[in-house]
Amino acid sequence: LFDDIPNMVPPLDNIIGRAPDAFLASAAPDGTSYLDIVLGMVEKVYSNGGRSNERECMSATYLLMSLMHNCPGRIDHAMPSVIGLAVQRLFPVPQAVETVVELPVSGVTPGDGVTVHVQGRSLVVPWPPGAAPGTRVPMTVTLPPEEDGDKLRMVLLMALASAFHYNPALTLAQLQGTGNIDAVFQLWFKELEHFDSHLALKLSCLGLSALLQLPATSLPQSLAAHVVGRAAKLAKALKDAEDDEDEEDEDAAALVGSDEEDGGAEDEGEEGFVDDEEDAQDGEEIAYMKSLRSEHKKMMAFVDADDWQLEDENDFSSPIDDVDETAFFLACLQGAFQRDHLFMQTCVAQLAPGGEEHQAYQALTMRVGEGAGVGGGIS
């Protein structure tokens, strides 16, 4: 199972995405739902005694995201398991392992430590009390958790961001109930500065923005200010990146159009005005360039991969792709101001004047102005 999980994820993701109704309604002959089977697979990969590698764990995490993105509002009963799996993998605890150790005959004394090999790892533990050299003794060895790589941490945080977007109240309550809320936000805000993935940034923006849908009493004011600032900074950065890409597409479309205008006079009316169809043609060319760039990214991801496996954001597609993160942030922000105006004014006032988050907030709220109910929130 564990070696095959990267190959199993694409067809499973395809089933979940194309036929969510059938997926949620289906069960194995023994009555186990397909949803529980998928969650069980992820749990086995995550808890495979250190034998599952980072690539396999990332693939399993994309399955969790596929469930949340394709089944909005329909897997509430499974969300404690989804969130719990991601948190347990993100913050693993030491593992007690029963083993039998053969103590060396020579070269050591009972006062020395002894090297044991457990689950592919070697560590030195204290000599068992009263044990003689050359004997075999049962031992309980405590394996410290191995630190995950940056990429896996990012994908796990993407899953938690997806959970906040799926249902912020449910996710927040789950994390508060398990005592992981502070650790999650501390790690999220720290790692966020190093995210180099568009999807990771987008999901973080959506997840943080969704928290603004909650009543003011749900979040400590200090955390709420960080949520507003980080979400604004992300939304602004993603919007700027999108605008840059649109500008590149327009430039490319202009180059294509210039090649078709060598005999420009033929396409103009008697007084030199451009044909009425030109604007429509320009729009079609820009849309074509966007589509071409998207397909190029997918093809390059395929060419660069050893096998076609859903372990990279370029291979992962879901309804979340169609969500405008900037519009979502502004809608959540507007709702928060209308619901808890004084609280939100206090949160905004805590943003460092002139800092990146404050500047991003100002730039975005200027888009909607006073009429949207948020433009006046900055003092």
RABEL-V26268 format. One record per residue. N is the residue number from 0. SS is DSSP state (A for helix, B for strand, O for the rest). PHI is phi as a letter, one per 40 degrees, with the letter a starting at -180 (* if undefined). OMEGA is omega in degrees with one decimal (999 if undefined). Layout:
# RABEL-V26268
n->{N N}
ss->{SS SS}
phi->{PHI PHI}
omega->{OMEGA OMEGA}
This chain:
# RABEL-V26268
n->{0 1 2 3 4 5 6 7 8 9 10 11 12 13 14 15 16 17 18 19 20 21 22 23 24 25 26 27 28 29 30 31 32 33 34 35 36 37 38 39 40 41 42 43 44 45 46 47 48 49 50 51 52 53 54 55 56 57 58 59 60 61 62 63 64 65 66 67 68 69 70 71 72 73 74 75 76 77 78 79 80 81 82 83 84 85 86 87 88 89 90 91 92 93 94 95 96 97 98 99 100 101 102 103 104 105 106 107 108 109 110 111 112 113 114 115 116 117 118 119 120 121 122 123 124 125 126 127 128 129 130 131 132 133 134 135 136 137 138 139 140 141 142 143 144 145 146 147 148 149 150 151 152 153 154 155 156 157 158 159 160 161 162 163 164 165 166 167 168 169 170 171 172 173 174 175 176 177 178 179 180 181 182 183 184 185 186 187 188 189 190 191 192 193 194 195 196 197 198 199 200 201 202 203 204 205 206 207 208 209 210 211 212 213 214 215 216 217 218 219 220 221 222 223 224 225 226 227 228 229 230 231 232 233 234 235 236 237 238 239 240 241 242 243 244 245 246 247 248 249 250 251 252 253 254 255 256 257 258 259 260 261 262 263 264 265 266 267 268 269 270 271 272 273 274 275 276 277 278 279 280 281 282 283 284 285 286 287 288 289 290 291 292 293 294 295 296 297 298 299 300 301 302 303 304 305 306 307 308 309 310 311 312 313 314 315 316 317 318 319 320 321 322 323 324 325 326 327 328 329 330 331 332 333 334 335 336 337 338 339 340 341 342 343 344 345 346 347 348 349 350 351 352 353 354 355 356 357 358 359 360 361 362 363 364 365 366 367 368 369 370 371 372 373 374 375 376 377 378}
ss->{O O O O A A A A A A A A A A A A A A O A A A A A A O B O O O O O B A A A A A A A A A A A A A O O O O O O O A A A A A A A A A A A A A A A A A O O O O O A A A A A A A A A A A A A A A O O O O B B B B B B B B O O O O O O O O O O B B B B B B O O B B B B B B O O O O O O O O O B B B B B B B B O O O O O O A A A A A A A A A A A A A A A A A O A A A A A A A A A A A O O A A A A A A A A A A A A O O O O O A A A A A A A A A A A A A A O O O O A A A O O A A A A A A A A A A A A A A A A A A A A A A A A A A A A A A A A A A A A A A A O O O O A A A A B O O O O O B O O O A A A A A A A A A A A A A A A A A A A A A A A A A A A O O O O O O O O A A A O O O A A A A O O A A A A A A A A A A A A A A A O A A A A A A A A A O O O O O O A A A A A A A A A A A A A O A A A O O A A A O O}
phi->{* c c c d c c c c d c c c c c c c c b c c c c c c c a c d c g c c d c c c c c c c c c c c c b c f g c c c c c c c c c c c c c c c d c c c c b c g b b d c c c d c d c c c c c c c c b c b d b c b c a b b c c c c b g b b d c c c b c b b b f g b b a c b c c d d g c c d g b b b c a b b c c c c c c c c d c c d c c c c c c c c c c c c c a c c c c c c c c c c c g b c c c c c c c d c c c d c b c b b d c c c c c c c c c c c c c c c c c d c c b c d c c d c c c c c c c c c c c c c c c c c c c c c c c c c c c c c c c c c c c c b d b d c c c b c c c g c c d c c c d c c c c c c c c c c c c c c c c c c c c c c c c c c c b c a c b b c c c b b a d c c c c c c c c c d c c c c c c c c c c b c c c c c c c c c c c c d g c d c c c c c c c c c c c b g c c c g b c c c c c}
omega->{-169.9 178.3 -174.9 -172.9 178.4 178.4 -178.4 -174.5 -178.4 178.5 177.3 176.6 179.3 178.6 -178.6 -176.3 -175.4 -176.3 -177.7 179.8 -179.3 -179.9 -176.6 -177.8 -172.9 179.3 175.7 179.6 -179.9 177.8 178.4 -178.2 177.0 178.5 179.3 177.8 179.5 178.7 177.3 176.7 -179.7 179.5 179.9 178.6 -178.2 -172.4 -174.8 173.5 178.7 -177.7 175.3 -179.5 -174.2 -179.8 179.4 178.5 176.8 179.0 178.7 -179.1 176.5 175.6 177.2 179.6 178.8 178.5 -176.2 -177.0 -174.9 -177.9 -176.6 177.3 -172.9 -179.7 -179.9 -177.3 -178.9 -174.9 174.9 177.5 179.7 -178.9 -179.3 179.7 -178.9 -178.5 -180.0 178.2 -178.6 -179.9 -177.5 178.5 176.1 -174.7 176.7 -176.3 175.7 179.2 175.5 -176.0 174.2 -176.2 179.7 -178.3 -174.3 176.9 178.2 174.7 179.5 178.6 -180.0 171.9 179.3 179.8 178.0 179.8 -176.4 175.8 177.1 179.7 178.4 176.1 -178.5 179.6 178.3 176.4 -179.8 -178.9 175.2 -178.2 -179.5 175.8 177.1 -179.4 175.5 -176.7 173.6 -179.2 169.2 -176.4 177.4 179.1 175.7 -179.6 175.5 -178.8 178.2 176.6 -178.0 -176.4 -180.0 177.1 179.8 -178.0 177.0 176.8 173.8 178.1 178.4 175.1 177.2 179.3 177.1 178.5 179.4 -179.9 -175.1 -178.0 -179.2 -177.9 179.5 179.6 179.1 -179.5 176.8 -179.5 179.9 178.2 -176.9 -170.9 -178.4 -178.9 -179.2 -177.5 177.4 179.6 -179.0 -178.2 178.3 -176.4 -177.5 -179.1 -176.3 179.5 178.2 -176.7 178.7 -178.5 178.9 179.5 -179.8 -179.8 177.8 178.0 -179.5 -179.1 178.9 179.2 -178.4 179.1 178.2 176.0 -175.9 175.2 -176.5 -176.4 -177.5 -176.4 171.2 -176.2 179.3 178.6 -179.8 178.7 177.6 179.7 179.5 -177.2 -179.5 -179.2 179.0 179.9 179.3 -178.8 179.4 -179.2 179.6 177.7 178.3 179.4 178.6 179.1 178.4 179.2 178.1 179.4 176.9 179.1 179.1 177.9 179.7 178.9 178.7 177.8 177.6 -178.5 -177.8 179.0 -176.8 -174.7 -179.7 175.6 -170.7 -176.5 -178.7 -177.8 -176.8 176.6 -175.7 -177.3 173.3 179.9 -179.1 179.4 -177.3 -176.1 -173.0 -179.3 179.1 179.5 178.1 179.0 179.2 -179.7 178.8 178.3 178.8 -179.5 177.0 -179.9 -179.4 179.7 179.1 -179.6 178.2 178.9 -179.6 -179.2 179.3 176.2 179.1 -178.0 -176.3 -175.8 174.9 174.8 176.9 -177.2 -178.1 178.8 -179.1 -175.5 179.2 178.7 -172.5 178.7 -178.8 178.3 179.7 179.3 -175.7 179.7 176.4 -173.8 178.8 178.0 179.2 178.2 -177.9 178.2 177.7 179.8 179.0 178.5 179.8 178.8 179.8 -176.8 -174.4 -171.0 -177.1 179.0 -178.3 176.3 178.7 178.5 -179.2 -179.7 179.9 175.9 -177.4 -179.4 179.7 178.9 -177.1 -178.3 179.5 179.4 178.7 179.0 -179.9 -178.2 -178.3 -177.9 174.6 -180.0 -176.5 174.4 -176.7 -175.1 -177.9 175.1 -179.9 -174.1 -178.4 -175.3 -178.2 -179.5 999}
